[in-house]
Amino acid sequence: MKSYDLFIDNEWVKSEREEEQKVINPANEETIALIQKGSREDTRAAIDAARTAFDSGEWARLSPVFRADYVMKLAKVLEENLTRYGELELQNTGKPIKQVIDYDVAYTLDNLKFFAGASRVIDGVATNEYIPDGTSMLRRDPVGVVAAITPWNYPLMMVGWRAIPALAVGNTVVVKPASYTPLTTLELADAVSKVGFPKGVFNVVTGSGAEVGEELARSDKVDMIAFTGSNEVGRRISNIASSSVKRLSLELGGKAPFIVFDDADLDAASEGAVIGGLINNGQDCSAATRIYVQEGVFEKFKKLLIEKVRKIRVGDPTDMKTDLGPLISKDQQTRVKEYIEIGKKEGDVLYEGGSEGFKSGFFLKPTLIFTDDNRARIVQEEIFGPVPVLLKFKTYQEVIEKANDVMYGLGSSVWTKNVRLAMLAARDLRFGTVWVNDHAPIPSEMPWSPMKKSGYGASTSRYSLEEFTTVKHVYVDLTGLVRKSWHYQIYGDKP
């Protein structure tokens, strides 16, 4: 069992109080590591290191090609240790091994390579004489010190989405990983050290949100918070950060609609509903949690879906045959079970897997619930577990209204063979991503961008790089005159 310290200013250091906390494997409830419980003072030390590193200009003023080279070297370390990072992520999160190695880590690697390349050319408005007497141009400068507060459901990937693009465009970062799942982030910090990033550019402080997270949000020395997590915590961070007027990029969860029209390929749609609804053990902000099916094909689709959900293999995440691992914690397992009980009152349980048959671990087999109440709690609230909800609709207008009738606006999907219908839905759905005849793919080149109370700001794509920059207008006079033609408006007489 390994013990990890805090990573501050390129050094591994004990926390101020030298307190440790356990990291648990959710599949067997065994302690797999010890981490430092960072304090406010520890957080201030990390912020100071990042502030000094940014203000020195050593990192921010590097040519983009050299910063990109550092990120590519980091990607190479990840690529050479793909299986090791995957196995560590598996132990920490309980995800099936086929997901963490073939998707989570592999996709994070692709993210790093993309950000390294894309950061070398940031788009802007063409340089021109928008005023006849002078040339205007734009610079995109780094924001400064960025605090990346990452969630437990995609620990390594969210460092790739939040910290790496910030680094690539010249910011320095302090990462606060979720206490449940800090291990791959800490291992990545070790890689940062070995690759040779300058001191203070990348820092990691483990500890509670109440101490570490809130200190990052409160500090005047932090210029931006990039947070992925719950709406409740996002609001808390926003309130605290408002006192220092810092920039925010927030991704605050989702309640994705999955709309099946009566002309859809039902075999493909039911397959997509299983994939979309149960991805990442159901703990996914893009999960297809609200499955709307047109009434003409409802019964056939329901039958297909139940048949496929029954085949889901829940168990040991180290087994390549496992489809679904445990939930992240006992608290999360209890929370999801409570929602299932709520669902029994709000609708009809079509299939309930339960949690029996496991000697240890926070396992919960899928549960499928039907309701005709679009305002039910199981339809409106983010459950964050393997509990998709099935609903019925008659018309296009009805389903669009129901789909949009939630506070979230992150991911959504539409299943139809009708191109016109698909394009109308893409226009009318108030979600940052609309998939057509699929659910979940997010290429590195495309933005993952929330709407409504799912937050604001882009993850992935070149737009993510822009999130971590400020736009600066530079104007150069071309006339060489002492007195310009417009000066009379302020001083003197009109010529």
C-alpha positions in Angstrom: 0.0 0.0 0.0 1.5 3.3 -1.1 1.4 6.6 0.7 1.2 9.8 -1.3 2.3 13.3 -0.2 1.2 16.7 -1.6 2.9 17.8 -4.8 3.8 21.5 -4.4 6.4 23.4 -6.4 7.8 20.2 -7.9 8.4 18.6 -4.5 6.5 15.9 -2.5 5.7 17.4 0.9 3.7 16.3 4.0 0.6 18.3 4.8 0.8 20.9 7.6 -0.9 18.6 10.1 0.6 15.4 8.6 -2.9 13.9 8.7 -3.6 11.0 6.4 -6.8 9.6 5.0 -7.5 6.2 3.4 -8.4 5.6 -0.2 -10.8 2.7 -0.6 -11.3 0.2 -3.5 -15.1 0.3 -3.9 -15.1 -3.3 -5.3 -13.8 -4.9 -2.1 -13.8 -2.0 0.5 -10.1 -2.5 1.1 -7.7 0.3 1.7 -5.4 0.7 -1.3 -3.5 3.9 -0.4 -3.0 6.7 2.1 -3.1 10.3 1.0 -2.3 13.6 2.9 -5.3 15.5 4.2 -4.3 19.0 3.0 -5.3 22.1 5.0 -5.9 25.7 4.0 -2.3 26.5 4.7 -1.2 23.7 2.4 -3.5 25.1 -0.3 -2.1 28.6 0.1 1.4 27.2 -0.3 0.4 25.5 -3.6 -1.3 28.7 -4.7 1.8 30.7 -3.9 4.0 28.3 -5.9 1.6 28.6 -8.9 1.4 32.4 -8.5 5.2 32.8 -8.4 5.7 30.4 -11.4 3.1 32.4 -13.4 4.3 35.8 -12.4 7.9 34.9 -13.3 6.8 34.6 -16.9 9.0 31.5 -17.5 6.1 29.3 -18.4 3.6 31.8 -19.8 6.2 33.4 -22.2 7.5 30.1 -23.6 6.7 29.7 -27.3 3.6 27.5 -27.7 5.8 24.8 -29.4 7.8 24.4 -26.3 4.8 24.2 -23.9 3.3 21.7 -26.4 6.5 19.7 -26.2 6.1 19.3 -22.4 2.5 18.2 -22.8 3.6 15.7 -25.5 6.2 14.3 -23.2 3.6 13.9 -20.5 1.4 12.1 -23.1 4.3 9.8 -23.9 4.7 8.8 -20.2 0.9 8.0 -20.1 1.1 6.0 -23.3 4.1 4.0 -22.1 2.2 3.2 -18.9 -1.3 2.9 -20.2 -2.0 -0.4 -18.4 -0.6 0.7 -15.1 -2.7 3.9 -15.1 -5.7 1.9 -16.1 -5.3 -0.7 -13.3 -4.8 2.1 -10.8 -7.9 3.9 -12.0 -9.8 0.6 -11.8 -8.8 0.0 -8.2 -9.7 3.6 -7.3 -13.0 3.9 -9.1 -14.3 0.3 -9.5 -14.8 0.7 -13.2 -14.5 -2.4 -15.4 -11.0 -2.9 -16.8 -12.1 -2.8 -20.4 -13.5 0.7 -19.8 -10.6 2.3 -18.0 -7.9 1.0 -20.3 -9.7 1.1 -23.7 -11.6 4.3 -23.0 -10.8 6.4 -20.0 -7.0 6.3 -20.2 -6.8 5.9 -24.0 -9.2 8.8 -24.5 -7.3 11.0 -22.0 -4.1 10.2 -23.9 -5.9 11.4 -27.1 -7.0 14.6 -25.2 -3.4 15.4 -24.3 -2.1 14.9 -27.8 -4.9 17.1 -29.2 -4.3 19.9 -26.7 -0.6 19.8 -27.4 -1.2 20.3 -31.1 -4.1 22.7 -30.9 -2.4 25.0 -28.4 0.2 25.9 -31.0 -2.3 27.9 -33.0 -5.1 29.8 -31.3 -7.6 31.3 -33.7 -8.4 35.0 -33.7 -9.9 37.9 -35.8 -7.7 38.9 -38.7 -5.3 41.7 -38.1 -6.7 44.7 -40.0 -7.2 48.5 -40.1 -10.7 48.6 -38.5 -10.0 52.3 -37.9 -8.1 53.8 -41.0 -5.3 55.4 -38.9 -4.2 52.2 -37.1 -3.9 48.5 -37.1 -5.8 46.3 -34.6 -4.8 42.8 -33.6 -5.7 40.4 -30.9 -3.6 38.5 -28.5 -4.8 35.6 -26.4 -2.9 35.6 -23.1 -3.2 33.1 -20.3 -5.6 33.9 -17.5 -3.0 33.2 -14.7 -3.4 30.7 -11.9 -6.1 28.2 -12.6 -7.5 25.9 -9.9 -8.8 22.6 -11.4 -11.3 20.9 -9.0 -12.0 17.4 -10.5 -14.7 14.8 -9.8 -14.5 11.2 -8.8 -16.3 9.7 -11.7 -13.5 10.4 -14.3 -10.5 11.4 -12.2 -7.7 11.1 -14.8 -9.8 12.3 -17.7 -10.9 15.4 -15.9 -7.3 16.4 -15.2 -6.8 16.0 -18.9 -9.9 18.2 -19.6 -9.3 20.8 -17.0 -5.6 21.2 -16.1 -3.9 20.2 -19.3 -5.5 22.8 -21.7 -4.9 25.4 -19.0 -1.2 24.5 -18.9 -0.9 24.3 -22.7 -1.8 27.9 -23.2 0.5 29.2 -20.5 -1.4 29.1 -17.2 -0.1 27.5 -14.0 -2.4 25.1 -12.1 -3.4 23.8 -8.7 -5.3 20.6 -8.9 -7.7 19.4 -6.2 -8.7 15.8 -7.0 -11.8 14.2 -5.4 -10.8 12.5 -2.1 -12.3 9.2 -3.3 -10.1 9.1 -6.4 -6.9 11.0 -6.2 -4.4 8.3 -7.2 -4.0 8.7 -11.0 -3.8 12.5 -10.5 -0.9 12.0 -8.0 0.8 9.6 -10.4 0.5 12.1 -13.2 2.1 14.7 -10.9 5.1 12.3 -10.6 5.2 12.2 -14.4 5.2 16.0 -14.5 8.2 16.0 -12.2 10.1 13.4 -14.3 9.3 15.2 -17.6 10.8 18.3 -16.1 8.0 20.9 -16.0 9.3 24.2 -14.4 8.7 24.5 -10.7 5.3 25.6 -9.5 3.6 25.0 -12.9 1.6 21.9 -11.8 0.6 21.4 -8.2 -1.7 18.8 -6.5 -3.3 19.2 -3.1 -5.5 16.4 -1.7 -8.0 17.1 1.0 -11.6 18.1 1.7 -13.7 20.4 -0.4 -14.5 22.4 2.7 -10.8 23.3 3.2 -8.9 22.9 0.0 -11.7 23.6 -2.5 -13.1 26.6 -0.7 -9.6 28.1 -0.2 -9.0 27.8 -3.9 -12.3 29.5 -4.6 -11.7 32.3 -2.1 -8.1 33.2 -2.8 -7.3 36.5 -4.6 -4.2 34.8 -6.0 -6.3 32.3 -8.1 -7.6 33.8 -11.3 -9.9 31.0 -12.5 -11.7 27.9 -11.2 -12.4 25.0 -13.6 -14.8 22.7 -11.7 -16.6 19.6 -12.7 -19.1 18.1 -10.2 -22.5 18.6 -8.7 -24.8 21.6 -9.2 -24.9 22.1 -5.4 -21.1 22.3 -5.0 -20.9 24.4 -8.2 -23.2 27.0 -6.7 -21.2 27.0 -3.5 -18.0 27.6 -5.4 -19.7 30.4 -7.5 -20.8 32.1 -4.3 -17.4 32.0 -2.7 -15.5 32.9 -5.9 -17.7 36.0 -6.5 -16.0 37.9 -3.8 -12.7 37.9 -5.8 -14.4 38.2 -9.2 -12.5 35.3 -10.7 -13.4 33.5 -13.9 -15.4 30.3 -13.7 -15.8 27.3 -16.0 -18.4 25.0 -14.5 -19.7 21.6 -15.6 -22.5 20.7 -13.2 -24.1 17.5 -14.2 -26.9 16.4 -16.5 -30.1 14.6 -17.0 -29.9 13.5 -20.6 -33.0 12.7 -22.6 -32.8 9.8 -25.0 -35.6 10.2 -27.6 -36.8 7.2 -29.6 -39.2 8.0 -32.5 -41.4 5.3 -34.0 -39.3 5.1 -37.2 -36.0 4.3 -35.3 -34.0 1.1 -35.6 -35.3 -0.3 -32.3 -32.5 -2.9 -31.9 -29.9 -0.1 -32.3 -31.8 2.3 -30.1 -32.3 -0.3 -27.3 -28.6 -1.1 -27.5 -27.8 2.6 -27.3 -30.0 3.0 -24.3 -28.1 0.3 -22.4 -24.8 1.8 -23.3 -25.9 5.4 -22.7 -27.8 4.6 -19.5 -25.2 2.4 -17.8 -21.9 3.9 -18.9 -19.4 4.3 -16.1 -21.6 2.2 -13.7 -24.3 4.8 -14.3 -22.2 7.5 -12.7 -22.0 9.7 -15.7 -23.3 13.3 -16.3 -24.1 12.3 -19.9 -25.9 9.1 -19.0 -29.2 8.4 -20.8 -31.3 8.7 -17.7 -34.6 9.7 -19.3 -35.6 7.4 -22.2 -38.6 8.8 -24.1 -40.2 6.3 -26.5 -43.0 7.1 -29.0 -46.2 5.2 -28.1 -46.4 3.2 -31.3 -43.2 1.3 -30.6 -43.1 1.6 -26.8 -44.0 -2.0 -25.9 -41.6 -3.5 -28.4 -38.8 -1.2 -27.3 -39.5 -1.9 -23.6 -39.2 -5.6 -24.2 -35.9 -5.3 -26.1 -34.5 -3.0 -23.4 -35.4 -5.3 -20.5 -33.9 -8.3 -22.4 -30.6 -6.4 -22.8 -30.5 -5.0 -19.3 -30.9 -8.5 -17.9 -27.7 -9.5 -19.7 -25.6 -6.9 -18.0 -22.7 -8.6 -16.2 -22.1 -7.0 -12.8 -19.1 -8.1 -10.8 -15.3 -8.1 -10.5 -14.0 -5.0 -12.4 -10.7 -6.8 -13.1 -12.5 -9.4 -15.3 -12.7 -8.4 -19.0 -16.2 -9.9 -19.1 -17.6 -7.5 -16.5 -19.9 -4.8 -17.8 -20.7 -3.0 -14.6 -18.7 -2.5 -11.5 -19.6 -1.1 -8.1 -20.7 2.4 -7.2 -18.0 4.7 -5.8 -18.9 4.5 -2.1 -21.3 3.2 0.5 -22.9 6.7 0.6 -23.5 6.7 -3.1 -24.9 3.2 -3.0 -27.3 4.3 -0.3 -28.3 7.4 -2.2 -29.1 5.5 -5.4 -31.1 2.9 -3.4 -33.2 5.7 -1.9 -34.0 7.0 -5.4 -35.1 3.5 -6.4 -37.5 3.5 -3.4 -38.7 7.0 -4.6 -39.2 5.5 -8.0 -41.4 2.7 -6.8 -43.8 5.4 -5.5 -43.6 7.5 -8.6 -43.8 4.8 -11.2 -43.6 1.1 -11.9 -40.4 -1.0 -11.6 -39.9 -2.9 -14.9 -36.7 -4.6 -13.7 -34.8 -4.4 -10.4 -31.4 -5.9 -10.0 -30.7 -5.1 -6.4 -27.4 -5.5 -4.5 -27.6 -9.0 -3.1 -25.1 -11.7 -3.9 -21.9 -9.7 -3.2 -19.7 -10.4 -0.3 -18.2 -6.9 -0.3 -18.1 -3.8 -2.4 -20.7 -1.2 -3.3 -22.4 -3.1 -6.1 -25.9 -2.3 -7.4 -27.4 -4.1 -10.4 -29.4 -2.0 -12.9 -33.0 -1.0 -12.2 -35.4 0.2 -14.9 -38.4 2.3 -13.9 -41.4 3.5 -15.9 -43.3 6.6 -15.1 -45.7 8.9 -17.0 -45.0 11.9 -14.7 -42.4 14.1 -16.2 -42.1 16.1 -13.0 -41.3 13.1 -10.9 -38.1 13.3 -8.8 -36.6 10.4 -10.7 -37.1 12.3 -13.9 -36.0 15.7 -12.7 -33.1 14.9 -10.3 -29.7 13.5 -11.1 -29.6 10.0 -9.6 -26.0 9.1 -10.7 -26.5 5.4 -10.7 -27.7 2.6 -13.0 -31.3 3.6 -12.8 -32.7 4.7 -16.2 -36.3 5.9 -16.4 -38.6 5.0 -19.2 -41.3 7.4 -20.4 -43.9 7.5 -23.3 -44.8 10.3 -25.7 -47.2 10.9 -28.6 -46.0 13.9 -30.6 -42.7 15.6 -31.5 -43.8 18.8 -29.7 -44.7 16.9 -26.6 -41.4 15.1 -26.3 -39.3 18.2 -27.0 -41.1 20.1 -24.3 -40.7 17.2 -21.8 -37.0 16.7 -22.7 -36.3 20.4 -22.2 -38.3 20.5 -18.9 -35.3 20.0 -16.6 -32.8 22.4 -15.1 -29.9 20.5 -16.8 -28.7 21.0 -20.4 -25.6 18.9 -21.1 -26.1 15.8 -23.3 -29.1 14.5 -25.3 -29.8 12.0 -28.1 -32.4 11.4 -30.8 -33.1 8.1 -32.6 -34.7 8.3 -36.0 -34.2 7.6 -39.7 -35.8 10.9 -40.6 -33.1 13.5 -41.4 -35.6 16.4 -41.1 -36.8 15.2 -37.7 -33.2 14.8 -36.5 -32.3 18.3 -37.6 -35.4 19.8 -36.0 -34.6 18.1 -32.7 -31.0 19.2 -32.9 -32.3 22.8 -33.2 -35.0 22.5 -30.5 -33.2 20.6 -27.8 -31.7 22.8 -25.2 -28.6 20.7 -24.6 -24.9 21.4 -25.4 -24.6 18.1 -27.3 -27.2 16.4 -29.4 -26.3 12.9 -30.7 -28.3 11.4 -33.5 -28.6 7.6 -33.5 -25.8 7.3 -30.9 -25.2 8.4 -27.3 -21.9 9.3 -25.6 -19.1 9.9 -28.2 -17.2 13.1 -27.6 -14.2 13.6 -30.0 -11.3 15.6 -28.6 -11.9 18.1 -31.5 -15.5 18.8 -30.5 -16.7 20.8 -27.4 -18.4 19.3 -24.4 -20.3 22.4 -23.4 -23.2 22.7 -21.0 -26.3 24.9 -21.1 -28.8 26.0 -18.5 -27.9 25.0 -14.9 -25.4 22.4 -16.1 -23.0 25.3 -16.1 -21.0 27.1 -18.7 -17.7 26.9 -20.5 -16.3 24.3 -22.9 -14.3 21.2 -22.1 -12.3 19.5 -25.0 -11.8 21.1 -28.4 -10.1 24.4 -29.2 -12.9 26.2 -27.4 -11.6 24.7 -24.2 -8.2 26.3 -24.9 -9.9 29.6 -25.4 -11.6 29.2 -21.9 -8.2 29.5 -20.3 -7.1 32.7 -22.1 -8.1 36.3 -22.1 -8.5 38.4 -25.2 -6.3 41.4 -25.5 -6.7 44.1 -28.1 -3.5 45.7 -29.4 -3.8 48.9 -31.4 -0.8 50.4 -33.4 -1.1 53.9 -34.8 0.0 54.2 -38.5 -0.1 57.9 -39.0 2.9 59.1 -36.9 1.0 62.4 -36.3 1.1 64.3 -33.1 -2.5 65.5 -33.5 -4.9 62.9 -34.8 -8.0 63.9 -36.7 -10.3 63.0 -33.8 -8.5 64.7 -31.0 -10.7 67.8 -31.1 -13.5 65.7 -29.6 -11.6 65.8 -26.4 -9.3 68.8 -26.7 -9.0 71.8 -29.0 -10.9 72.9 -32.1 -12.1 70.8 -35.0 -9.7 71.1 -38.0 
